[in-house]
């Protein structure tokens, strides 16, 4: 028997089993409030010992899942951010109020730290919102130093459509000197993301560390990946970090 790991986000649900945290499956729920029958059947076929997950949104879908687990007498637990993680490495939560840090961000930091337990790194998630979090080594511990939050690409695009008279007609392309509205919007959105990442990298270097490793994921990651890797060739697309973190706490 194994544990079922669940990462429930704003628009997507990622899941896997604890024995294979690096092989996630994804269900795009887009705010729906019922768990599909095919997913219920798939989970039952795994005969999980228990369910361990984190949730940042989609409370109705989470309630549907809880009812399903209770109906089939499967123990479940939603994990939250903690003051520190102590395992094969130590990670300290540097948020002013550690409970306010999103559970997905905390577990992604744990997952990434398990890959590079003694190096500075950024964890970037590009979805409904984009988060850029920084983790730095200090002696025998790793420290979650904090992060940046901004609207994700789709939210930026939608806000321009709703709040201005911009009507691009199509999705534009990046350009050094955009000469139409579509390209101007796409370039601005892209460079807003690259700019905040640049600032986070610079902050790490100014603090006296080497250039950080960069892990990125999220629904918008494929759109931004070519540009991010152009600026930072060492950046790695890693979609399973939250699940890795959950597996270490399960």
N, C-alpha and C positions, 0 to 999 in steps of 0.2 A: 504494500500500500504506500501511497505517496501523498504529499500535500498539494492542494491546488492553490496556485498563486494568482491573484487578480489585481490589475492596475486599472481602476475605473476613472477615466478622465472626462473632459467636457464633451468630446464627440466620439471617443474611441474607448473600447475596452480591450486591454491586452491581457492574455492569460497564458499560463504554462504550468508545468508540474515542477516540484522542487528538485527532482532529479535531473531535469533538463532546463535550467533557468535561461540558457542562451538560445532557446528555440521557441520563441513566443508565437502565439496566434493572435490575430486581431479581428475584432468585430466592431464595425463602424455603426454606432447606435444613433448618432446625430440627435440626441435628446429624447429618443423613444423611452417609454416607461415600462416596457415588458420584456422579459428575457425570452428570446425565440426558442421554440420547442427543439429545434435541431441542436442548439447549444446546450440545452438542458440534457438531452439524450447523450451528447458527447461527454459532458461532465460526469453523468451517472456511470457511463461505461468505464471511467477511470477508477471508480470506487475510491474516492479520496478519503484519507483518514481525517482530514480537516481542511478548512479553507482559511487562508490568510490573505488579506488584501489591504489596499489603501484606496481612499476615495477623495476626490477633490470637488466633485459635482455630481449631477445626475442622481439626486436623492430618490426619485421615484423608481428608477431602475435598480438602485441599490436595495430599496424596500422589496421589490419583486424578487431579487436574488435571495434576500434573507428569508422570505416566505418559502421559496423553493428549498433552501438548505434546511430550514426547520421541518418542512413537510417530509423530507427524506432523512431526517435525523443526522445531518452532517454538521458537526461543530464548525463554527465560523468565528472569525475575529477581524475587525478593522484595526489596523495598526496606525498609530499617530506619531508625530515627531516626538523625540525624546531629548533630554538634556545632553546625553552622550551615548555612543555605541561602543561597547567593549566586546571585542571578539579576537580574531587573530591580529587585528590592528585596533587602534582607538581613534574615534572621531568625536570631536566636541562640537556641540551646536552653539555657534556664536550669536544667534539671534537675540535681540533684547528680551523678547518673550518667546522662548523656544517652542511653546505650544502653538504660536501663531504661524510658524513656518509650515508651508504646505507639506503634507505627508509625502506626496510624490517627489517633491524637491529633496526632502531629507533622505528618502530611500534611494533616489538616483545618486545622491552624493555617496551613500554607503556603497552602492554598487560600483561606482567609479573608483572609489578609494580601494576597493578590493583588487582592482586591476593595477593601480599605481600607488601603493600604500605609503610611499615616501617622496612623492613628487608633487609640485604645485599643478593644479589643473582647474579647468573651467568645465562646467556642465551646462550645455545650452539646450533648451527645449523650445522648439518653434511650433506652436499650435495655435489655439484660439488666442492665447497670450504667449509672448516669448519671455523666457526667463534665462538669465545669464548668471550662474552661481559660481563662486570662487571658493576653492578649498586649498589650504596651504599647510605644509608640514611645519612642526615646531617640536623639536626633540623627539620624544617617543610617540607623540600624538599628531593627528591631523586635525585641522580646525576648519569648520565651515564658517568662513569669514562674513558671508552675506551675499547678496545678489542684487540684480537689476531686473525690473519687470517693465515691459512695454507691450502695447497691442501687437498681436501677431499680424502677418501680412494681410490676411483676409479681413481682419478687423480694421486695419489701416485703410485698405481699399474701400471697404463699405462706408467708413466714416467720411471719406472724401466724397463719395457719391451722395450720401445723405446730407452732408453739411455744406456742400459747395455746389457750384454750377458745373463742375467738371463732368463731362460726359465723353469718356475716351472712345467708346464704341467697340473697343477690343482691348485685350491685354497687351501691354507694350513690352519693349525690350530695354535692357540696360544700354545706356549710351553715355559717353563722356560729355556730350553736349546735346541733350534731348531737344528736339525741334518739333515735337507734337505732344499733345496732352497725355496720350497713352504711355509713351516712352518716359515722359516727365514723371508721371505717377509711379510707374514701375521702378524707375531709377531711384526716386526718392525713398520709396519703401525699402528697397534693397539696401541703399546706403545708410538708412537709419539703423538697420540691423547690423550691418558691418561696422558702423560707427560705434555703437554701444559695445560691441565685442572688442574693437580696438581699444576703447577706453578701459575695459576690464583687463585686457592683456597688459596695457601700460601701467595700470595700478599695481599689478603683481610685480612687474619689473622694478617700478619705483620703490616697492617695499623691500627690494634687495634680493629677489629670487630670479632664477632663470625663467625664460619664456615658458608659460604653462602649457601642459598638454591640453588638448581641446577635444571633448566628446560632445557630439550633438545628435539630436533626435527630434521626433515630432512629425506631425502631418505635413508641415510646410518644409521640412528638411530637404526633400528632393529638389524643391525649387531653388533653394538657397545654396545647396551643396557645392555646385560648380564654382560659385563666386567665393564662398568661404574657403574652399580648398585652394583656390587661386591665391588668396591672401595668406592662408595658413596651410601649407601642404601637409603638415603633420596632423591636421584635424581628422578625427575618426567618427564616422556615423555609427552609432551604437544604440539600437532601439530597446535594449533589454535591461537598461541600468536599474530602473525601478524594481523590476522583477528579481534581479540579482540581489538588490538590497533586501527585499522581502524574504528571499530564500535564506539569507544570512540571519534573519531574525525569527524565522518560522520555528 
